[in-house]
Amino acid sequence: MTDRSFARRARELRDQINYHNYRYHVLDAPVISDAEYDRLLRELTDLERAHPELLTPDSPTQRVGGEVAEGRVRVPHPQPVLSLGNAFSLDDVRAWYERLRKLDARVEAAAFVVEPKLDGLTVVMHYEGGFFVRGATRGNGEVGEDITANLRTVRSAPLRVPVQDNGVKAPGRLVVRGEAIIFRKDFEELNRRAAAEGTRSYVNPRNTASGAVRTLDPAVTASLPIRLVCYSIMEAAGPPIARQWQALTLLRELGFPVEESTRLCENIEEALAGAEALAARRQQFPYDMDGIVIKIDDLTLAQSLGTVGKDPRGAIAYKLPSQEVSTKLLDIGINVGRTGVITPYAVLEPVEVGGVTVKQATLHNFDFIREKDIRVGDRVLVKRAGEVIPYVIGPILEARTSRLRRFKLPTSCPVCQEPLEQVEGEVAIFCVNASCPAQLVRNLEHFASRGAMDVEGLGIKVAEQLVAAGLVQDVGDVYYLKQADLLQLEGFAERKAEKLLEGIRATKDRPLARLVTALGIRGVGETVAADLARRFKNLDGLAAATLDDLQGLEGIGPNIAQAVVDWIGQRRNRRLLDKLRKAGVWPQQESASQVQGPLVGKTFVITGTLPTLSRDQAKEMIQLAGGKVTGSVSAKTDYVVVGKSAGSKLETAQELGIPTLDEAGLLALLGR
């Protein structure tokens, strides 16, 4: 690349970043994700470092934030509200530390504070004589927007800093920096309410919090679940605060909300380990966080290190892989599920989300597409939280620059071309053709899955082969397969064929609950299947059950009861049951009085990853000992078995006072 092309690229990047700064900070309507913005800014930063002659005074790398919107009252900050430099790996953090160590040898003996980096709106709060007198946004770092009236409505923002029991008093003048955020569960409830009321849903917690705090109508702020987390004292009358940990302690003592997972680390290695530990718990935090902040604890030392551009040297943000990005929607595809449900999915321009390249994402259902007005060609926001399937949040309407056609509901199945049906009052659309190849493949895959009959060697590819060759018309046909049938399939030799047949034969002794799960009745998962098995004892009893019989069972509502009755009522399913009976697949459920074991009558929930047992193994051990395993924690739960990376179920158990067990505790209960 020539010097002229470097200069041209720098100009392009400055123009793009300034535009996106304006949309983000002033209009509060971004059209790209934070990750994409970071990439642009990092490219410009690297370019200016490699070619210092390209650096201009008005470069976005020399700025802190955006401009204050027109018409808003301006509030000067007592000191610049700086942003932070970014590190995108722990090696980047180590390189930052090495640069500091070379600048000042005292860094080698420094302690560090490690804090979650909250994804919200930065706010600055002023207190005089213990009373809240002014609130402001970060703005351009020097001057912010007055949001005093809005912050007064935020319940977690102290309006008066009290004298604590230990005698700690607020300084006469105090300026605190924090973040206005919305918890994920509150955000989900907001969107549930919006859907029920038929109003437009919210895009993400960060934008919602920002818009609510910056609105000109404080009643809007008051109507939304805004929370505050504080992490810095910008100014305080009286003796200087020497350390960041001291500042956090004082904030906590004065009644400010402070993140409890913040850590004080004695050295950089401990800080790196602390950052890794916080990153590993990312999904357990009740709010979105996009990184970890690592700060030198000694504030005097940190200040003496100065700044690079407008980033203080004494702190750095270790950015985690973005879980929310934007990309182009190339097409809307359609899947046919094992129960005939037709679901849409997004075909995307490949994009990295959470460290994984994503080409497809779920669109939930057709009502979602209609409500969000999602159109092929749109730029859409995509999220991938934890290990879940990526999903489309919605379109970025501000980025729609041309007329795009609305999506039309399909009228026929994309696989068998039969007409589709929609049950009145339900969102789902169905292919009702029982012979639809897509349904049969999915049914067979489900029947053979680990939580159902667990047929070794029968995965989705083999299921596709069996259906394509016409060897199975329903799942019962797998028990009539012969070696000669399998040898005609590509990739099957005698040993592989015999191994699959052995796997099929081994499933004839599976318990009744596993077989009921495997049948694939809509709404009947493992927990409901176990309840049905305990009540009806065998498939004869289940087939004879009436709607009233089923609705009389605890945990089975009218929809599931009707689904069971409808499934049994279909002639093809009656033929399937006959095939299973003739093949010797007809398990009997022991009565409660026959079941012996130390866990009879006890209900368990399993959460997290256990050291040596899979979740299925732990579940089977509990059930064999007479216990019951459910998917959610309630007052009727007796024990919650907790493994590594336990989620919200552990929090619910703690709130309800339900005993928890680790793997060793479970084995002790089992007498092992």
C-alpha positions as CSV (number, residue, x, y, z in Angstrom):
1,M,0.0,0.0,0.0
2,T,1.4,3.4,-0.9
3,D,1.6,6.4,1.4
4,R,-1.3,8.0,-0.6
5,S,-3.5,4.9,0.0
6,F,-2.6,4.9,3.7
7,A,-3.8,8.5,3.9
8,R,-6.9,7.8,2.0
9,R,-7.8,4.8,4.2
10,A,-7.2,6.9,7.3
11,R,-9.6,9.6,6.0
12,E,-12.2,6.9,5.3
13,L,-11.9,5.5,8.8
14,R,-12.1,8.9,10.4
15,D,-15.3,9.7,8.4
16,Q,-16.9,6.3,9.3
17,I,-16.0,6.5,13.0
18,N,-17.3,10.1,13.3
19,Y,-20.5,9.2,11.6
20,H,-21.0,6.2,14.0
21,N,-20.0,8.3,17.0
22,Y,-22.7,10.8,16.0
23,R,-25.4,8.1,15.7
24,Y,-24.4,6.4,18.9
25,H,-23.8,9.4,21.2
26,V,-26.1,12.0,19.8
27,L,-28.9,10.3,18.0
28,D,-28.8,7.2,20.2
29,A,-29.5,5.1,17.1
30,P,-26.4,3.1,16.2
31,V,-26.4,1.1,12.9
32,I,-23.4,-1.1,13.7
33,S,-22.5,-3.2,16.7
34,D,-19.9,-2.2,19.4
35,A,-17.6,-5.0,18.0
36,E,-17.7,-3.5,14.5
37,Y,-17.0,0.0,15.9
38,D,-14.1,-1.3,17.9
39,R,-12.6,-2.9,14.8
40,L,-12.8,0.4,12.9
41,L,-11.2,2.3,15.7
42,R,-8.5,-0.3,16.2
43,E,-7.6,-0.2,12.5
44,L,-7.3,3.6,12.6
45,T,-5.3,3.5,15.9
46,D,-2.9,0.9,14.4
47,L,-2.6,3.0,11.2
48,E,-1.8,6.2,13.1
49,R,0.8,4.4,15.2
50,A,2.5,2.9,12.2
51,H,2.3,6.3,10.3
52,P,2.4,9.1,13.0
53,E,2.3,11.7,10.2
54,L,-1.4,10.7,9.5
55,L,-2.5,11.6,13.1
56,T,-4.7,14.7,13.0
57,P,-5.9,16.8,16.0
58,D,-9.6,16.0,15.2
59,S,-9.0,12.2,14.8
60,P,-11.6,10.1,16.6
61,T,-8.6,8.4,18.4
62,Q,-8.0,11.7,20.2
63,R,-11.6,12.0,21.4
64,V,-13.4,10.7,24.4
65,G,-17.0,10.5,23.4
66,G,-19.6,12.2,21.2
67,E,-21.0,15.7,21.2
68,V,-23.7,16.9,23.5
69,A,-27.1,16.9,21.6
70,E,-28.5,20.3,20.6
71,G,-30.9,21.9,23.0
72,R,-29.8,20.0,26.1
73,V,-28.3,21.8,29.2
74,R,-24.6,21.3,29.3
75,V,-22.8,20.2,32.5
76,P,-19.0,20.6,32.7
77,H,-17.2,17.7,34.4
78,P,-14.7,18.4,37.3
79,Q,-12.1,16.3,35.4
80,P,-12.2,14.6,32.0
81,V,-14.4,11.5,31.9
82,L,-11.9,9.3,30.0
83,S,-12.5,6.2,28.0
84,L,-10.1,3.2,28.2
85,G,-7.7,1.6,25.8
86,N,-8.7,-1.9,24.6
87,A,-6.9,-5.2,24.9
88,F,-8.4,-8.1,22.9
89,S,-6.5,-10.9,24.5
90,L,-4.6,-11.6,27.8
91,D,-1.4,-11.3,25.8
92,D,-2.4,-7.7,24.9
93,V,-2.9,-7.1,28.7
94,R,0.6,-8.5,29.4
95,A,2.0,-6.2,26.7
96,W,0.2,-3.2,28.3
97,Y,1.8,-4.2,31.7
98,E,5.3,-4.5,30.2
99,R,5.0,-1.0,28.7
100,L,4.0,0.5,32.0
101,R,6.8,-1.4,33.8
102,K,9.3,0.2,31.4
103,L,7.8,3.6,32.0
104,D,7.9,3.3,35.8
105,A,9.6,0.6,37.9
106,R,7.1,1.0,40.7
107,V,4.5,-0.8,38.5
108,E,6.3,-4.0,39.2
109,A,5.2,-3.9,42.8
110,A,1.7,-2.6,42.1
111,A,-1.6,-4.1,43.1
112,F,-4.5,-4.2,40.6
113,V,-8.3,-4.0,40.8
114,V,-10.2,-6.2,38.4
115,E,-13.8,-5.1,37.6
116,P,-16.5,-6.3,35.2
117,K,-16.9,-3.8,32.3
118,L,-20.6,-2.9,32.3
119,D,-22.4,-2.4,28.9
120,G,-24.6,0.6,29.7
121,L,-24.6,4.4,29.8
122,T,-21.9,6.3,31.8
123,V,-23.4,8.7,34.2
124,V,-21.7,11.3,36.6
125,M,-23.5,12.2,39.8
126,H,-22.7,15.3,41.9
127,Y,-23.4,15.5,45.7
128,E,-23.2,18.6,47.9
129,G,-23.5,18.2,51.7
130,G,-24.6,14.6,51.2
131,F,-27.5,15.6,48.8
132,F,-27.7,14.6,45.1
133,V,-27.7,17.9,43.2
134,R,-26.8,17.1,39.6
135,G,-26.5,14.3,37.1
136,A,-24.8,14.2,33.7
137,T,-23.9,11.9,30.8
138,R,-20.3,11.5,29.7
139,G,-20.9,13.5,26.5
140,N,-17.6,14.4,24.9
141,G,-15.7,13.8,28.1
142,E,-15.3,17.4,29.0
143,V,-19.0,18.4,29.0
144,G,-22.1,16.2,29.4
145,E,-25.9,16.5,29.2
146,D,-27.9,17.3,32.3
147,I,-30.0,14.3,33.3
148,T,-30.6,15.2,36.9
149,A,-34.4,14.8,36.8
150,N,-34.0,11.4,35.1
151,L,-31.5,10.0,37.6
152,R,-33.8,11.1,40.5
153,T,-36.2,8.4,39.3
154,V,-33.6,5.6,39.4
155,R,-34.3,3.8,42.7
156,S,-30.7,2.6,43.1
157,A,-29.3,6.1,42.8
158,P,-28.9,7.6,46.3
159,L,-30.6,11.0,46.6
160,R,-28.9,11.5,49.9
161,V,-25.8,9.9,51.1
162,P,-26.5,8.9,54.8
163,V,-24.2,8.7,57.8
164,Q,-23.5,5.0,58.1
165,D,-23.6,3.0,61.3
166,N,-19.8,2.9,61.4
167,G,-19.7,6.7,61.4
168,V,-18.4,7.1,57.8
169,K,-19.7,10.4,56.4
170,A,-19.9,11.6,52.9
171,P,-17.4,14.3,51.9
172,G,-18.9,17.8,51.7
173,R,-18.5,17.5,47.9
174,L,-18.5,14.2,46.1
175,V,-18.6,13.3,42.4
176,V,-19.2,9.7,41.5
177,R,-19.0,7.9,38.2
178,G,-21.2,4.9,37.4
179,E,-23.2,3.0,34.8
180,A,-26.9,3.0,34.1
181,I,-27.9,-0.5,33.0
182,I,-30.9,-2.9,32.7
183,F,-30.7,-6.4,34.0
184,R,-31.3,-9.1,31.4
185,K,-34.4,-10.6,33.2
186,D,-35.9,-7.1,33.4
187,F,-35.3,-6.5,29.7
188,E,-36.9,-9.9,28.8
189,E,-39.9,-8.9,30.9
190,L,-40.1,-5.5,29.1
191,N,-40.3,-7.3,25.7
192,R,-42.8,-9.8,27.0
193,R,-45.0,-6.9,28.1
194,A,-44.5,-5.1,24.8
195,A,-45.5,-8.2,22.9
196,A,-48.7,-8.6,25.1
197,E,-49.6,-5.0,24.5
198,G,-48.8,-5.1,20.8
199,T,-46.2,-2.3,21.1
200,R,-42.8,-2.2,19.5
201,S,-40.2,-4.3,21.3
202,Y,-36.8,-3.1,22.5
203,V,-33.6,-3.9,20.7
204,N,-31.1,-4.5,23.6
205,P,-30.6,-3.6,27.2
206,R,-27.8,-1.0,26.5
207,N,-29.7,1.0,24.0
208,T,-32.9,0.9,26.1
209,A,-31.1,2.1,29.2
210,S,-29.3,4.9,27.3
211,G,-32.5,6.1,25.6
212,A,-34.4,6.0,28.9
213,V,-31.8,8.0,30.9
214,R,-31.3,10.6,28.1
215,T,-35.0,11.2,27.3
216,L,-36.4,14.6,27.9
217,D,-39.3,13.0,29.8
218,P,-38.3,11.7,33.3
219,A,-41.6,9.8,33.5
220,V,-40.2,7.5,30.7
221,T,-37.1,6.8,32.8
222,A,-39.2,6.1,35.9
223,S,-41.3,3.6,33.9
224,L,-38.3,1.4,33.0
225,P,-36.2,-0.8,35.3
226,I,-33.0,1.2,35.2
227,R,-30.3,0.2,37.7
228,L,-27.1,1.9,38.7
229,V,-23.6,0.4,39.4
230,C,-20.9,2.8,40.6
231,Y,-17.1,2.2,40.2
232,S,-15.2,5.5,40.6
233,I,-14.9,8.6,42.7
234,M,-13.9,11.5,40.4
235,E,-13.7,14.2,43.1
236,A,-14.1,14.3,46.9
237,A,-13.6,17.0,49.4
238,G,-11.2,16.2,52.3
239,P,-8.2,13.9,52.5
240,P,-7.3,12.4,49.1
241,I,-8.4,8.9,48.3
242,A,-5.1,7.0,47.6
243,R,-6.4,3.7,46.1
244,Q,-9.1,2.4,43.8
245,W,-10.0,-0.3,46.3
246,Q,-10.4,2.4,49.0
247,A,-12.7,4.3,46.7
248,L,-14.9,1.3,46.1
249,T,-15.0,0.5,49.8
250,L,-16.1,4.1,50.6
251,L,-18.8,4.0,47.9
252,R,-20.1,0.8,49.3
253,E,-20.1,2.2,52.9
254,L,-22.0,5.3,51.7
255,G,-24.7,3.2,50.2
256,F,-23.8,3.3,46.5
257,P,-24.4,0.1,44.5
258,V,-21.0,-1.5,43.8
259,E,-20.4,-4.7,41.8
260,E,-19.6,-7.4,44.4
261,S,-17.4,-9.5,42.1
262,T,-14.7,-6.8,41.8
263,R,-11.4,-8.2,43.0
264,L,-8.2,-6.7,44.6
265,C,-5.2,-8.6,43.2
266,E,-1.6,-8.4,44.5
267,N,0.1,-8.6,41.2
268,I,-0.4,-8.8,37.4
269,E,-0.5,-12.6,37.3
270,E,-3.3,-12.6,39.9
271,A,-5.1,-9.9,38.0
272,L,-4.9,-11.9,34.8
273,A,-6.3,-15.0,36.6
274,G,-9.0,-12.8,38.1
275,A,-9.9,-11.5,34.7
276,E,-10.1,-15.0,33.3
277,A,-12.3,-16.1,36.2
278,L,-14.7,-13.2,35.6
279,A,-14.8,-13.9,31.9
280,A,-15.7,-17.5,32.5
281,R,-18.7,-16.4,34.6
282,R,-19.9,-14.0,31.9
283,Q,-23.3,-15.6,31.5
284,Q,-23.9,-15.8,35.3
285,F,-23.9,-12.0,35.7
286,P,-27.5,-10.6,35.7
287,Y,-26.5,-7.9,33.2
288,D,-24.6,-7.7,29.9
289,M,-20.9,-7.0,30.2
290,D,-18.5,-6.7,27.3
291,G,-15.2,-7.0,29.0
292,I,-13.0,-6.8,32.2
293,V,-11.4,-3.6,33.4
294,I,-7.9,-3.9,35.0
295,K,-6.8,-0.8,37.0
296,I,-3.6,0.0,38.9
297,D,-4.9,0.2,42.5
298,D,-2.5,3.1,43.5
299,L,-4.3,6.1,42.1
300,T,-1.3,8.4,42.5
301,L,0.9,6.0,40.5
302,A,-1.9,5.6,37.9
303,Q,-2.2,9.3,37.4
304,S,1.5,9.8,37.1
305,L,1.6,7.4,34.2
306,G,-0.4,10.0,32.1
307,T,-2.4,9.2,29.0
308,V,-2.0,7.9,25.5
309,G,-4.2,10.2,23.4
310,K,-7.2,10.4,25.6
311,D,-6.8,6.9,27.3
312,P,-5.3,6.8,30.8
313,R,-2.3,4.5,30.9
314,G,-3.1,3.2,34.3
315,A,-6.1,1.1,33.3
316,I,-7.1,-1.1,30.4
317,A,-10.3,-2.8,29.1
318,Y,-9.9,-6.5,28.3
319,K,-12.6,-6.8,25.7
320,L,-14.4,-10.2,25.5
321,P,-15.7,-11.6,22.1
322,S,-18.8,-9.7,21.2
323,Q,-22.0,-11.6,21.6
324,E,-24.0,-9.1,19.5
325,V,-23.0,-8.0,16.0
326,S,-24.7,-6.7,12.9
327,T,-24.6,-8.3,9.4
328,K,-26.7,-8.5,6.3
329,L,-29.7,-10.8,6.0
330,L,-29.2,-12.7,2.7
331,D,-32.3,-14.9,2.8
332,I,-34.9,-16.4,5.0
333,G,-34.9,-20.2,4.9
334,I,-37.5,-22.7,6.3
335,N,-37.0,-25.8,8.4
336,V,-39.4,-28.6,8.9
337,G,-39.3,-30.0,12.5
338,R,-40.1,-33.6,13.6
339,T,-43.6,-32.7,14.7
340,G,-44.2,-30.9,11.4
341,V,-43.7,-27.4,12.8
342,I,-42.4,-25.0,10.1
343,T,-39.8,-22.6,11.5
344,P,-37.9,-19.8,9.7
345,Y,-34.1,-19.2,10.0
346,A,-31.9,-16.4,8.8
347,V,-29.2,-16.9,6.1
348,L,-26.5,-14.4,7.0
349,E,-23.5,-12.8,5.5
350,P,-20.8,-14.7,7.6
351,V,-19.9,-12.8,10.8
352,E,-18.0,-13.6,13.9
353,V,-20.2,-13.7,17.1
354,G,-18.7,-14.7,20.4
355,G,-15.6,-16.1,18.8
356,V,-17.6,-18.3,16.3
357,T,-18.3,-17.6,12.6
358,V,-22.1,-17.6,12.1
359,K,-23.8,-18.1,8.8
360,Q,-27.3,-18.9,10.0
361,A,-29.4,-17.8,13.0
362,T,-32.9,-18.6,14.2
363,L,-35.8,-16.2,13.5
364,H,-38.0,-17.8,16.2
365,N,-41.3,-17.8,14.3
366,F,-43.2,-16.1,11.5
367,D,-45.0,-13.7,13.9
368,F,-41.5,-12.5,15.0
369,I,-40.6,-11.7,11.4
370,R,-43.9,-9.8,11.0
371,E,-43.7,-7.9,14.3
372,K,-40.1,-6.9,13.8
373,D,-40.7,-6.1,10.0
374,I,-37.6,-8.1,9.1
375,R,-36.9,-8.1,5.3
376,V,-34.4,-9.9,3.1
377,G,-31.6,-7.4,2.5
378,D,-31.8,-5.8,5.9
379,R,-28.9,-5.2,8.2
380,V,-29.8,-7.2,11.3
381,L,-28.5,-7.5,14.9
382,V,-27.5,-11.1,15.8
383,K,-26.8,-12.4,19.2
384,R,-25.1,-15.5,20.6
385,A,-25.1,-15.7,24.3
386,G,-23.1,-18.5,25.9
387,E,-23.4,-21.8,23.9
388,V,-26.9,-21.1,22.6
389,I,-27.9,-21.0,19.0
390,P,-27.4,-17.6,17.4
391,Y,-30.6,-15.6,17.0
392,V,-31.7,-12.5,15.2
393,I,-32.7,-9.6,17.5
394,G,-34.2,-7.5,14.8
395,P,-33.4,-5.2,11.9
396,I,-31.5,-1.9,12.1
397,L,-34.2,0.2,10.5
398,E,-32.0,3.2,10.2
399,A,-29.7,1.3,7.9
400,R,-32.5,0.4,5.5
401,T,-31.7,2.7,2.5
402,S,-33.9,1.2,-0.2
403,R,-37.3,-0.4,-0.5
404,L,-37.3,-4.0,0.5
405,R,-40.2,-6.5,0.0
406,R,-42.0,-7.7,3.1
407,F,-41.6,-11.4,3.8
408,K,-44.6,-13.6,2.7
409,L,-45.8,-16.6,4.8
410,P,-45.2,-19.9,3.0
411,T,-48.3,-21.7,1.9
412,S,-46.8,-25.1,1.2
413,C,-44.1,-27.4,2.8
414,P,-40.7,-26.7,1.3
415,V,-39.9,-30.5,1.4
416,C,-43.1,-32.3,0.4
417,Q,-45.0,-29.4,-1.2
418,E,-48.2,-30.2,0.7
419,P,-50.4,-27.3,2.0
420,L,-49.5,-25.9,5.4
421,E,-52.0,-25.4,8.2
422,Q,-52.1,-23.1,11.2
423,V,-54.1,-24.0,14.3
424,E,-56.4,-21.1,15.4
425,G,-54.9,-19.2,18.3
426,E,-51.4,-20.6,17.8
427,V,-48.3,-19.1,16.3
428,A,-46.9,-22.3,14.8
429,I,-47.6,-23.4,11.2
430,F,-47.6,-27.1,10.5
431,C,-47.0,-29.5,7.7
432,V,-49.7,-32.2,8.5
433,N,-48.4,-34.7,5.9
434,A,-47.4,-37.7,8.1
435,S,-45.2,-39.0,5.3
436,C,-43.2,-35.9,4.9
437,P,-39.5,-37.0,4.5
438,A,-38.2,-34.1,6.7
439,Q,-40.5,-35.1,9.6
440,L,-39.5,-38.8,9.3
441,V,-35.8,-38.1,9.4
442,R,-36.2,-35.8,12.4
443,N,-38.5,-38.3,14.2
444,L,-35.9,-41.0,13.7
445,E,-33.1,-38.8,14.9
446,H,-35.1,-37.9,18.0
447,F,-36.2,-41.5,18.6
448,A,-32.5,-42.6,18.6
449,S,-31.2,-39.6,20.6
450,R,-29.5,-39.9,24.0
451,G,-32.4,-38.6,26.1
452,A,-34.8,-41.1,24.3
453,M,-33.9,-44.6,23.2
454,D,-30.2,-43.9,22.8
455,V,-29.5,-46.0,19.7
456,E,-25.8,-46.2,19.3
457,G,-24.7,-45.5,15.7
458,L,-28.0,-44.0,14.6
459,G,-27.4,-40.3,14.1
460,I,-28.9,-37.8,11.6
461,K,-26.8,-39.0,8.6
462,V,-27.8,-42.7,9.0
463,A,-31.4,-41.5,9.6
464,E,-31.3,-39.7,6.3
465,Q,-29.9,-42.8,4.5
466,L,-32.6,-45.1,6.0
467,V,-35.4,-42.7,4.9
468,A,-33.9,-42.1,1.4
469,A,-33.6,-45.8,0.8
470,G,-37.2,-46.4,1.9
471,L,-36.1,-48.8,4.7
472,V,-38.2,-47.0,7.3
473,Q,-41.7,-45.6,7.1
474,D,-41.9,-44.9,10.8
475,V,-39.6,-45.3,13.8
476,G,-40.9,-48.8,14.5
477,D,-39.3,-50.1,11.3
478,V,-35.8,-49.8,12.8
479,Y,-36.6,-53.0,14.8
480,Y,-37.2,-54.9,11.6
481,L,-34.0,-53.9,9.8
482,K,-31.7,-56.7,8.6
483,Q,-28.0,-56.7,7.8
484,A,-28.7,-57.1,4.1
485,D,-30.8,-53.9,4.2
486,L,-27.9,-51.9,5.8
487,L,-25.2,-53.3,3.5
488,Q,-26.9,-51.6,0.5
489,L,-26.2,-48.2,2.2
490,E,-23.1,-46.2,1.4
491,G,-20.4,-46.6,4.0
492,F,-21.8,-49.7,5.6
493,A,-19.7,-52.9,5.8
494,E,-20.6,-56.0,7.8
495,R,-19.1,-54.8,11.1
496,K,-20.8,-51.4,11.0
497,A,-24.1,-53.0,10.1
498,E,-23.9,-55.5,12.9
499,K,-22.9,-52.8,15.4
500,L,-25.9,-50.8,14.5
501,L,-28.2,-53.8,14.8
502,E,-26.7,-54.6,18.2
503,G,-27.4,-51.0,19.2
504,I,-31.0,-51.3,18.2
505,R,-31.5,-54.6,20.0
506,A,-30.0,-53.1,23.2
507,T,-32.8,-50.5,23.4
508,K,-35.6,-53.1,23.8
509,D,-35.0,-53.0,27.6
510,R,-35.2,-49.2,27.9
511,P,-37.6,-48.0,30.6
512,L,-41.2,-46.9,29.6
513,A,-40.4,-43.2,30.2
514,R,-37.6,-43.3,27.7
515,L,-39.9,-44.9,25.1
516,V,-42.7,-42.3,25.7
517,T,-40.1,-39.5,25.2
518,A,-38.9,-41.2,22.0
519,L,-42.3,-41.2,20.5
520,G,-42.0,-37.5,19.9
521,I,-45.4,-36.4,21.0
522,R,-45.6,-32.6,20.9
523,G,-45.0,-31.1,24.3
524,V,-43.9,-34.4,25.9
525,G,-40.4,-34.1,27.1
526,E,-38.5,-36.3,29.6
527,T,-40.2,-34.9,32.7
528,V,-43.8,-35.3,31.3
529,A,-42.9,-38.7,29.9
530,A,-41.8,-39.9,33.3
531,D,-45.1,-38.6,34.8
532,L,-47.1,-40.4,32.1
533,A,-45.2,-43.7,32.7
534,R,-45.8,-43.5,36.5
535,R,-49.5,-43.0,35.9
536,F,-50.3,-45.4,33.1
537,K,-47.7,-48.2,33.6
538,N,-47.5,-49.2,29.9
539,L,-48.4,-48.1,26.4
540,D,-51.8,-49.8,26.6
541,G,-52.7,-47.7,29.6
542,L,-51.5,-44.5,27.8
543,A,-53.4,-45.4,24.6
544,A,-56.6,-45.8,26.6
545,A,-56.2,-42.4,28.5
546,T,-58.9,-39.8,28.0
547,L,-58.5,-36.1,27.9
548,D,-59.8,-35.9,31.5
549,D,-57.4,-38.6,32.7
550,L,-54.5,-36.6,31.3
551,Q,-55.5,-33.2,32.5
552,G,-55.9,-34.6,36.0
553,L,-52.2,-35.1,36.2
554,E,-50.1,-32.5,37.9
555,G,-47.9,-30.5,35.5
556,I,-49.9,-31.5,32.4
557,G,-52.1,-28.7,31.0
558,P,-54.8,-28.8,28.3
559,N,-52.4,-28.3,25.4
560,I,-50.2,-31.3,26.2
561,A,-53.2,-33.4,27.1
562,Q,-54.8,-32.7,23.8
563,A,-51.5,-33.4,22.0
564,V,-51.3,-36.8,23.6
565,V,-54.9,-37.7,22.7
566,D,-54.4,-36.4,19.1
567,W,-51.2,-38.5,18.7
568,I,-52.9,-41.7,20.0
569,G,-55.9,-41.0,17.7
570,Q,-53.9,-41.1,14.5
571,R,-54.1,-44.4,12.6
572,R,-50.4,-44.3,11.6
573,N,-49.4,-44.0,15.2
574,R,-51.6,-46.9,16.2
575,R,-49.8,-48.9,13.6
576,L,-46.5,-47.8,15.1
577,L,-47.5,-49.0,18.5
578,D,-48.5,-52.4,17.0
579,K,-45.0,-52.7,15.4
580,L,-43.3,-51.9,18.7
581,R,-45.4,-54.5,20.5
582,K,-44.6,-57.2,17.9
583,A,-40.9,-56.3,18.1
584,G,-40.9,-56.8,21.8
585,V,-40.5,-53.1,22.7
586,W,-43.3,-52.9,25.3
587,P,-41.8,-51.9,28.7
588,Q,-43.8,-52.0,31.9
589,Q,-43.5,-49.4,34.6
590,E,-43.0,-50.6,38.1
591,S,-45.6,-49.2,40.6
592,A,-44.4,-46.8,43.2
593,S,-44.7,-49.5,45.9
594,Q,-42.3,-51.7,43.9
595,V,-39.7,-49.0,43.4
596,Q,-37.1,-49.3,46.2
597,G,-34.4,-46.8,46.8
598,P,-33.1,-44.0,49.1
599,L,-34.6,-41.2,46.9
600,V,-38.3,-42.4,46.7
601,G,-40.6,-39.3,46.8
602,K,-37.7,-36.8,46.4
603,T,-37.6,-34.3,43.5
604,F,-34.3,-33.1,42.1
605,V,-33.0,-30.4,39.7
606,I,-29.6,-30.7,38.1
607,T,-27.7,-27.6,37.0
608,G,-24.1,-27.1,35.7
609,T,-21.5,-29.6,34.7
610,L,-20.6,-32.4,37.2
611,P,-17.0,-33.5,37.5
612,T,-17.4,-37.2,36.4
613,L,-21.1,-37.8,35.7
614,S,-23.0,-36.6,32.6
615,R,-26.4,-35.0,33.3
616,D,-28.1,-38.0,31.8
617,Q,-26.1,-40.4,34.0
618,A,-27.0,-38.4,37.2
619,K,-30.6,-38.3,36.2
620,E,-30.8,-42.0,35.5
621,M,-29.1,-42.8,38.9
622,I,-31.7,-40.6,40.7
623,Q,-34.6,-42.2,38.9
624,L,-33.4,-45.7,39.5
625,A,-33.2,-44.8,43.2
626,G,-36.8,-43.7,43.1
627,G,-36.3,-40.0,42.7
628,K,-37.8,-37.6,40.2
629,V,-35.8,-35.1,38.1
630,T,-37.5,-31.9,36.9
631,G,-36.2,-29.0,34.7
632,S,-37.1,-26.1,37.0
633,V,-36.7,-25.2,40.6
634,S,-39.8,-24.6,42.7
635,A,-40.9,-24.8,46.3
636,K,-41.6,-28.5,45.7
637,T,-37.9,-29.3,44.8
638,D,-36.1,-31.2,47.5
639,Y,-32.5,-30.9,46.3
640,V,-30.6,-29.0,43.5
641,V,-27.5,-30.8,42.3
642,V,-24.9,-28.2,41.4
643,G,-22.0,-28.5,39.0
644,K,-19.5,-26.1,37.5
645,S,-20.9,-23.0,35.8
646,A,-24.3,-23.4,37.5
647,G,-26.8,-20.9,36.2
648,S,-29.9,-19.1,37.5
649,K,-31.3,-22.4,38.9
650,L,-28.7,-22.2,41.7
651,E,-29.8,-18.6,42.5
652,T,-33.4,-19.6,42.6
653,A,-32.6,-22.5,45.0
654,Q,-30.7,-20.1,47.3
655,E,-33.6,-17.6,47.2
656,L,-36.1,-20.4,48.1
657,G,-33.8,-22.0,50.7
658,I,-33.6,-25.3,48.9
659,P,-30.6,-27.6,49.9
660,T,-27.9,-28.0,47.2
661,L,-25.6,-30.9,46.6
662,D,-22.4,-31.4,44.6
663,E,-21.7,-34.7,42.9
664,A,-20.1,-36.1,46.0
665,G,-23.2,-35.2,48.0
666,L,-25.5,-36.8,45.5
667,L,-23.4,-40.0,45.5
668,A,-23.5,-40.0,49.3
669,L,-27.3,-39.8,49.2
670,L,-27.3,-42.7,46.8
671,G,-25.2,-44.7,49.2
672,R,-22.3,-44.9,46.8
